[in-house]
Amino acid sequence: MTYAAKSLTQGRELIAFRIGDQEFCVNIMSVREIRGWTPATPMPHAPHYVLGVINLRGAVLPIIDMSLRLGMKPAEPTVRHVIIVAQVGQKAVGLLVDAVSDILTVTDDNVQPTPDIANEMTKNYARGILAIEGRMICMIELEALFPHIESEAA
Amino acid sequence: MDMNEIKEIFFQECEEQLAELESGLLKLNDGDRDPETVNAVFRAVHSIKGGAGAFGLDDLVSFAHVFETTLDCVRSNKLEPNQDVLKVMLKSADVLADLTNAARDGGSVDEARSKQLIRELEALANGEVPAASEAPASKPALASQAAAPAPAAAPAVNDEGFQPIPFSFDDFGDEEKPVAPFAPTCEILFHPKRELYSKGNEAALLLRDLSRIGEMSIRCDMDSLPLLEDMNPEEAYFSWKISLVTEKGEDAVRSVFEFAEWDCDLEVRTVEEDVEADAGDDELPMQPVPFDLSILDDGDAGATAEADEPAEKEPVAATENNVVPMAAAARAEAPKTETRSAPAAQQAAAAPAAAAASAAQAAAAAPTIRVDLDRVDRLINLVGELVINQAMLSQSVIENDNNGVSSINMGLEELQQLTREIQDSVMAIRAQPVKPVFQRMSRIVREIADVTGKSVRLVTEGENTEVDKTVIDKLAEPLTHMIRNAVDHGLESPEKREAAGKNPEGTVRLTAKHRSGRIVIELADDGGGINREKVRQKAIDNDLIAADANLSDEEIDNLIFHAGFSTADKISDISGRGVGMDVVKRSIQALGGRITISSKPGQGSVFTMSLPLTLAVLDGMVVTVAGQTLVVPLTAIVETLQPEASAIHSFGASQRLISIRNSFCPLVDVGRILNFRSTQANPVDGVALLVESEGGGQRALMVDAIQGQRQVVIKSLEANYTHVPGIAAATILGDGRVALILDVDAVVAASRGQSLKQEISLAATG
């Protein structure tokens, strides 16, 4: 049972962020910090959603365009964009998102299963849907989003 | 903490003890007769034995026990540590190291070898001398003799047909006694007053200083010591009576007490009569207290086994016991009768040994702590970040502040100095002396000398030169290879050497020193030098050069670094597998180093390695490629040049060559290889970096512009990302941005048609 799934049953805090007009959330325990956008150094031969690497207090941190990774259009980073520094396995990764919108405390009751209509890709990482104050927030499992990192750490 | 952890600590300590053991034995081998050296060696073996016993490592215990017994004979002057004895002991140290490793990692040891050594050690302990060496014991100038080679004896000890010859130890002591020069004895009565202690002086330290100027024995008078309830902790109750055998005279003795003279009762007189007789008609009712501190930390090692407990001493002295160097203890510990009857060599050696001891103590006394390497690395990372941040801060202050507020600027400058200083000190934490590697080499030399039947002496210099730990770890392998080569190929056989009028014992000299921010390690042998005719012929036979090639001596020497080159007539176990020097060169280059060779026929060869002090920083050329900043390691770059249109020639569909001094060199567009641009750039607009790659071939790397040259801190890409083909690592520039460090070998390999592109993705599928 992964950490994200375990916390689900116990009712834990999630951090919600916005990409375009959609909202997503991840387990707050995997988030190390949130920082502003700084230009990244492009990496050769990297997947298209890897924007490059930045300097995070001496560590080299890869930056992922979450919009592209989730199958939407490429982000056009501005100073208003933020980078969520998340821990996936043993590695740190920076997630470029439009904005951080909320910190949520949820219990099992708030979580609805991912609807059938979602495509295969979404099914891979989506772990349910939250309905909060009329908004719909999709819960993401980072380990599923970056299995490569996870497997290397394991 | 579970048992395995404790065991791991034991093995770590074993390593230290083994190093101590070996360096002690080597010191003895060089003629050092300081009893403290013998004691250190003894302690090392004893500690290993003790620890091994606790973990039930029986093989280790039984071997260490025999070894210890023999060492005890040396310690108690029953066995003269001459060259032959030390040869056996050095081999025993090797076996002890093997046994320790076997106990740690499993695996087996050469039992025949350890059994053979146990026999030899026991023979030594029983007063038998190795076959070919009755002679040394009767020679008076042993200390200087020991340093000289004993070539004839060397092979004899190794022989399986070891012949013990019964030998009586009465031979030296008594014979030597009449001729032994007798240094005058100083009788010193030293009674400190309480003021001496209150002024921060310390009797034990004064006594230690005394011990350095001669052979000393001490008696402590404790009669004035009151009962515990009456005792004033600040009062001085003890006095000492010291007999000092010294040639330096009363003045030297008085100068020791120079600053304490007013706070103590001091009597110094020189007596010509026998020390012992004097001690006999003692006017003061003194009780002898052995100054044996080693029993404090050494269990049953106190061979003198006096009943008097150190605890009986004056409180002040007792608490300070730890700071009294063992040398003082050791010298005082030897019973006077034995001192008198000991070989003259010991007395003769005492004075220089005392001088050496003070130097050795300075080196040994510094306290150390064990720190996890990860913690140090984290600190280094943070400091690196601090330096970058400080640079960024300075830059933004300068940009935003046109008024030039001098206080801010001054503050920034001070900050800059501080950060530099912190960086240097933190880097120094990782720096370690090269000593352990050098010590390992002495074993290699011993083994190889045995196999080849050559007689070799390894001289090391500058073993305290410090360099980053990672460099040290990676140095051992190439160095081993080179040492083997030096002994196997470099040095001639003893007969040939004698025929050439050289000392039949060859010398290999290993030197380390700092030079302009790098460490330079030199390996010199006094052998025959490189046989250039043979090298040349071999190169022609192997199609490395044309038969009529006109090569300078230097070029011929450098041929030995070519892959698949070996001049040894017969391929031996040791070297000559043809993977020798090219492997060495490659591993040195992988460390960011260079290796050069110089050789004089008949006089030997010198290999010089120049290595960076740390692998955490790298000298790089900062270049621009397709708008990106890249760093090219400086060690790879041979030269830089501005290509002219006339020098560029198309070759095939997409290949281009550049002509440099009439030779053609493939042109590699770095931007294209790294996929930074889709079409090849025009070479005339850029700069070409001529690089030499691992394979030996040259390539011209095309970049857009050169920004400059600077030292960069290496950052791992793999820590949070993954390995990227063509990129060795990353670094952070002064503006805080990440720049990638080019992997020149991979780029060159890619240009040869091997694909650089390998599927890398953070996610399995999109």
Interface residues (C-beta under 8 A of the other chain):
Chain A: T38 P39 A40 T41 P42 M43 P44 H45 A46 P47 Y49 V50 G52 V53 I54 N55 R57 G58 A59 V60 L61 P62 I64 R69 G71 K91 A92 V93 M121 L145 F146 P147 H148 I149 E152
Chain B: N381 L382 G384 E385 I388 Q628 T629 L674 N675 F676 K715 S716 L717 A719 N720 Y721 T722 V724 P725 G726 I727 A730 I732 G736 R737 V738 A739 L740 L756 K757 Q758 I760 S761 L762 A763 A764 G766
